[in-house]
Amino acid sequence: MKIAIINSVYWPNINGGSQISTRILAECLSKKGHIVYVITQGDKDEIIVKDSYTIYYVKLYKTSFIETLEWSKARKFVWMMNDLYDVKSANKISSIINEIAPNIVHTNCIQGFSCVLWRQIKKLNIPIIHTLRDYYLVCARSLQRYGCSCNGKCLLCRMFNLSKKQYSNYVDGVVGVSSFILNIHLQNGYFKNAICKSIIPNPFLTVEKKKNVSYKNIRFGFIGRIVKAKGLELALDSFLRVKDSCAHFYVAGNGSKTYMTYLKSRYKDPRITFMGYQKSNVFFQNIDILIIPSLWPEPFGRVAIEAAAHNIYLLVANSGGLIDIVKDLKYGCIFNKKDKDDLYEKMKWIIKNKKYDERINVSNLNRYSPDNIAELYIHFYNEVIGG
C-alpha cells in the first residue's frame, strides 16, 4: 500500500506527542513493507529519504504555526483567519499528493496546512482519513495551550470552526486517539460523511521496566508542564490532608517563575519536594504512584502509559483520554476532579491497600505497541479504501 502521512511538524522538529506518534507509525508501516511518504512543514522545499521512507518538507506561504505561539493575540488572530482559507498552501500540498498518487492520505495535526486541504485532496479522488490528536478543529484556543474548558461553542470558536466543520465532511474515515476526543468532535457535528470511525491510541514502546522499591516511604509524584490547567494544586492540596509521615510528594517539571515561586511558598511541607526538570525514566525510578490531576481534557496521556510500563501505579483525573488508558491497562484508578474529597480518599485507599506494590499485567501494555497500532491502522486504511 502507498500511504501519504501529513503532520504539521515532524522529525527533527519534536515539540509534542503528535510528532512522536506519527514518526513511530511511519517507521513501523515502512518496516511492514508499505511505501510511506510523510509531508510536513519546513523552512524550505526539500525531499529526504530516511529509513526507507520519504519525507517532503514544504515551505508554505505563511509563517509556521509554531512560530506564532509567542505572537500577540491580534497578530495571531490574523494568522488564524488566513489559515482558514489558505487555498494556496493547500494546493501546493495537493500537487505533491497528486505526484505521489497514494492509495490513501492520512492527515494528523494540520495547523498551517488549512482544512481546505481536505477539499483539494478530495478532488484527486483519493480516500482521506484523519487522526484527532488535538483540539484544533473544535477550539480556537486549542484547549491545552490556554488551559480553558471551552466546549467549542463560544463566539470565537463558532466563528473559526464553521468552515472547519464544513471541510471535515470531505474526510472518509476519522480516528480518535481516545474515545473522548472522538466523541467531542462527532457531538459537535464534525465528520458527518466519514464512513468509518474508530479509536486507535497512540503507539508506545511498551517494554516493562523495574522501579526502585522503597519500603520505608510511600512516594507520590507529578511530572509535566507546571501550569494551572495541569491541576498540580489540586494534587498538593489533597496530599497535605494525608498525615502519614511516610508519605512524600515529588514534583518534576518547570513553570513560569512567578507560578513556581507561588507554589513553593504555599506548599512548604517538608514532605513535598520540587525537583525541577527530570528525565521521566529517571524520575519513575524514584516514585511509586503517579498522579495526573489534569483539569483540562488530555487528548491521550502518553505519560500514563510510560509510568505504567515502569510499574508506577496510576492515579488520574477523569479527564479526556486518561480514562481510556486506565481502563485499557486495568492498572490504576480514576478520581473525580470536581469532587474536592475524592483524590484525598483515593490516596488514603492506595496507601491502606498497598496498591503501589502491584505490578502491571504486561499483556495489557501490548495494546499500545507500535506493531499493534500499525496493524490497526492498516485494517482501518483497507476498510476506508474498500468502503
C-alpha positions in Angstrom: 0.0 0.0 0.0 1.2 3.5 -0.8 0.4 5.9 2.2 0.8 9.6 2.5 1.0 10.8 6.1 0.6 14.6 6.8 1.5 16.3 10.0 2.3 19.9 10.6 5.6 19.2 12.5 7.9 16.2 12.0 11.4 15.0 12.8 13.8 16.5 13.6 11.4 19.2 15.0 9.8 17.5 18.0 7.6 19.7 20.2 4.9 17.3 21.2 3.3 13.8 21.2 1.9 14.0 17.7 5.3 14.1 16.2 6.5 11.2 18.2 3.4 9.2 17.3 3.4 9.9 13.6 7.1 9.1 13.4 6.6 5.7 15.1 3.7 4.9 12.8 5.5 6.0 9.6 8.6 3.9 10.5 6.5 0.9 11.5 4.4 0.9 8.4 7.6 1.2 6.3 9.1 -1.8 8.0 6.0 -3.8 7.2 6.6 -3.2 3.5 4.3 -0.3 2.8 5.5 2.7 0.7 5.3 5.7 3.1 5.6 9.4 2.4 5.5 12.0 5.1 4.5 15.6 4.3 5.3 18.3 6.8 6.2 22.0 7.1 9.8 23.1 6.6 12.0 26.2 6.2 12.5 25.2 2.6 11.2 22.7 0.0 13.2 19.6 0.5 12.9 15.8 0.0 14.8 13.5 2.3 14.8 9.7 2.2 15.0 8.3 5.8 14.8 4.7 7.0 13.3 3.5 3.7 10.5 6.2 3.6 10.4 9.6 2.1 9.9 13.0 3.9 8.7 16.0 2.0 9.5 19.3 3.8 7.3 22.0 2.3 7.7 25.8 2.8 4.2 27.2 3.0 3.1 30.7 2.0 2.7 31.8 5.6 4.6 31.5 8.9 4.7 28.1 10.5 2.1 27.9 13.3 4.9 27.0 15.8 6.4 30.5 15.3 3.1 32.1 16.1 2.9 30.8 19.6 4.6 33.8 21.1 2.8 36.3 19.0 0.3 38.9 20.3 -3.4 38.0 20.2 -4.1 40.4 17.4 -1.3 39.2 15.2 -2.2 35.6 15.9 -5.9 36.3 15.0 -4.8 37.5 11.5 -2.8 34.3 11.0 -5.7 32.1 12.1 -8.0 33.8 9.7 -5.5 33.3 6.9 -5.2 29.6 7.9 -9.0 29.1 7.4 -8.9 29.7 3.7 -5.3 29.2 2.7 -6.0 27.6 -0.7 -2.5 28.4 -2.0 -0.8 26.3 0.6 -3.4 23.5 0.3 -2.9 23.5 -3.5 0.9 23.1 -3.0 0.4 20.1 -0.8 -2.3 18.5 -3.1 0.1 18.8 -6.0 2.6 16.7 -4.1 -0.2 14.2 -3.3 -1.1 14.1 -7.0 2.5 13.4 -7.9 2.8 10.6 -5.2 -0.6 9.1 -6.1 -1.0 7.2 -2.8 -3.8 4.7 -2.1 -4.8 6.8 0.9 -3.9 10.1 2.6 -3.6 10.2 6.4 -3.8 13.6 7.9 -3.0 14.3 11.6 -2.3 17.7 13.1 -2.8 20.2 10.2 -2.4 23.7 11.7 -0.9 25.7 8.9 -1.9 23.4 6.1 -5.5 24.6 6.5 -8.6 22.4 6.4 -9.1 23.5 2.8 -6.5 20.8 2.2 -9.2 18.1 2.6 -11.3 19.6 -0.2 -8.3 19.9 -2.5 -7.2 16.3 -1.9 -10.8 15.0 -2.4 -10.7 16.5 -5.9 -8.0 13.9 -6.7 -10.4 11.1 -5.7 -8.0 9.7 -3.1 -9.5 8.5 0.2 -8.7 10.6 3.3 -8.5 9.6 6.9 -7.8 12.0 9.8 -6.5 11.2 13.2 -7.6 13.5 16.0 -4.6 14.3 18.2 -5.6 17.8 19.4 -8.5 20.2 19.7 -7.5 22.4 16.8 -10.8 21.8 15.0 -13.2 22.5 17.9 -11.5 25.2 19.9 -9.8 28.3 18.5 -7.5 28.3 21.6 -6.8 24.6 21.3 -7.8 24.0 24.9 -4.4 22.8 26.1 -2.5 25.9 25.2 -4.6 28.2 27.3 -5.9 25.7 29.8 -9.5 26.7 29.1 -12.6 24.4 29.5 -14.0 25.6 26.2 -16.6 23.3 24.6 -16.3 24.8 21.1 -19.4 26.9 21.4 -18.1 30.3 22.4 -18.3 33.2 19.9 -14.7 32.9 18.8 -14.9 29.2 18.3 -18.1 29.4 16.4 -16.6 32.0 14.0 -13.4 29.9 13.4 -15.0 26.5 13.4 -17.8 26.8 10.9 -15.6 26.4 7.9 -13.5 23.7 9.6 -16.7 21.7 10.3 -17.7 22.0 6.6 -14.3 20.9 5.3 -14.3 17.9 7.7 -17.1 16.5 5.5 -14.6 15.6 2.9 -12.9 13.1 5.2 -13.8 9.4 4.6 -12.6 8.0 7.9 -11.9 9.5 11.3 -9.8 8.1 14.2 -9.6 9.4 17.8 -6.6 8.7 20.0 -9.2 8.4 22.8 -12.9 8.0 23.0 -13.2 11.5 24.5 -11.5 13.3 21.6 -13.5 11.4 19.0 -16.8 11.9 20.7 -16.4 15.7 21.3 -15.9 16.2 17.6 -18.7 13.9 16.5 -21.1 15.5 19.0 -20.2 19.0 17.6 -21.1 17.9 14.1 -17.7 17.1 12.5 -17.0 14.4 10.0 -20.6 13.8 9.1 -19.7 11.9 5.9 -17.0 9.7 7.4 -17.9 6.1 6.6 -15.5 4.7 9.2 -14.9 5.8 12.7 -12.5 4.2 15.2 -10.5 4.7 18.4 -6.8 3.9 17.9 -4.5 5.0 20.7 -1.0 6.4 20.2 1.8 3.9 19.9 4.3 3.5 22.7 7.4 1.3 23.1 5.9 -0.7 26.0 8.8 -2.6 27.5 8.2 -3.3 31.1 10.8 -1.8 33.4 11.5 -2.3 37.1 11.4 0.5 39.5 13.5 1.0 42.7 11.3 0.0 45.6 11.2 1.9 48.9 9.9 0.0 51.9 10.2 3.0 54.2 8.3 5.7 52.3 5.3 6.0 50.0 6.2 8.2 47.1 3.7 10.1 45.1 4.8 12.0 42.1 3.8 14.5 39.4 5.7 15.2 36.2 5.0 17.6 33.4 4.5 21.2 32.5 3.6 23.2 35.6 0.6 25.3 34.7 -2.8 25.8 36.5 -4.6 23.6 33.9 -2.5 20.6 34.9 -4.1 20.6 38.3 -1.0 20.3 40.5 -2.6 22.5 43.2 -5.4 20.0 43.5 -3.0 17.2 44.0 -0.9 19.1 46.5 -3.9 20.3 48.5 -5.2 16.7 48.7 -1.7 15.4 49.7 -1.5 17.9 52.6 -4.5 16.2 54.1 -2.6 12.9 54.2 -1.0 13.0 57.6 1.2 9.9 57.2 4.8 10.9 57.8 6.0 8.2 55.5 4.2 9.7 52.5 6.2 12.0 50.2 5.3 14.0 47.1 7.9 14.7 44.4 7.2 17.3 41.7 9.2 17.2 38.4 8.8 19.9 35.9 9.0 23.6 35.4 6.6 26.5 35.0 6.8 30.3 34.9 9.0 31.9 37.6 6.0 33.6 39.2 3.9 30.5 39.4 6.7 28.4 40.7 7.5 30.9 43.4 3.9 30.9 44.4 3.7 27.1 44.6 6.9 26.8 46.7 5.7 29.4 49.2 2.3 27.8 49.5 3.4 24.2 49.8 6.3 24.3 52.3 5.6 20.9 53.8 9.0 19.1 54.2 7.4 16.0 52.6 6.9 17.9 49.3 10.0 18.3 47.1 10.2 20.4 43.9 12.8 18.8 41.7 12.8 20.9 38.6 13.2 19.2 35.2 13.7 15.5 35.4 14.0 12.8 32.7 10.9 10.7 33.1 12.8 7.3 33.1 14.9 8.6 36.0 12.0 10.1 37.8 9.9 7.0 37.6 12.7 5.0 39.3 12.0 7.1 42.5 8.3 7.2 42.8 5.5 4.6 43.5 2.3 6.4 42.4 2.0 8.9 39.6 -0.8 11.5 40.0 -2.1 13.1 36.8 -4.6 15.7 38.1 -5.3 17.5 34.8 -8.2 19.9 34.9 -8.4 20.1 31.1 -9.2 17.1 29.0 -6.0 15.4 27.9 -6.4 14.1 24.3 -4.4 11.0 25.2 -1.9 10.9 28.1 1.3 9.3 27.0 3.0 9.8 30.4 0.4 7.5 32.0 1.5 4.6 29.8 5.2 5.3 30.3 4.7 5.3 34.1 2.6 2.1 34.0 5.4 0.4 32.0 7.7 1.2 34.9 5.1 -0.3 37.3 4.2 3.1 38.7 0.6 2.9 39.9 -1.7 5.5 38.2 -4.0 7.9 40.0 -5.6 10.1 37.3 -8.3 12.6 36.9 -11.4 11.8 34.9 -10.1 14.0 32.1 -10.2 13.1 28.4 -8.1 10.2 27.2 -6.7 9.4 30.7 -9.9 7.4 31.4 -9.4 5.1 28.4 -5.8 4.4 29.4 -6.6 3.3 33.0 -9.5 1.1 31.8 -7.4 -0.5 29.0 -4.4 -1.1 31.2 -6.6 -2.3 34.1 -4.0 -0.6 36.3 -4.5 2.4 38.5 -7.7 4.3 39.5 -9.6 7.4 38.5 -10.8 10.2 40.7 -13.4 12.9 40.1 -11.6 16.2 39.6 -14.7 18.1 40.6 -15.0 16.4 44.0 -12.6 18.1 46.4 -12.5 15.0 48.6 -12.2 12.2 46.1 -8.5 12.5 45.3 -7.7 12.6 49.1 -9.8 9.5 49.7 -8.2 7.7 46.8 -4.7 8.5 48.2 -5.7 7.0 51.6 -7.1 3.9 49.9 -4.0 3.3 47.9 -1.8 3.6 51.0 -4.1 1.4 53.0 -4.3 -1.4 50.4 -0.6 -1.1 49.3 -1.6 -0.7 45.7 1.7 0.9 44.9 3.2 -2.6 45.2 1.1 -4.1 42.4 2.8 -5.0 39.1 1.1 -4.4 35.8 -0.1 -7.2 33.5 2.3 -6.8 30.6 -0.2 -8.2 28.1 -2.3 -5.1 28.7 0.6 -2.9 27.6 0.7 -4.7 24.3 -2.3 -2.8 23.0 -0.1 0.2 22.7 2.8 -1.5 20.9 3.9 0.1 17.6 3.3 -3.1 15.8 -0.3 -3.4 17.1 -1.1 0.2 16.4 0.3 -0.1 12.8 -1.9 -3.2 12.2 -4.9 -1.4 13.5 -4.3 1.5 11.0 -3.6 -0.9 8.1 -7.0 -2.5 8.9 -8.6 0.9 9.0 -7.0 2.0 5.8 -8.3 -1.1 4.0 -11.7 -0.5 5.5 -11.9 3.0 4.2 -10.4 2.2 0.8 -12.9 -0.7 0.4 -15.8 1.4 1.8 
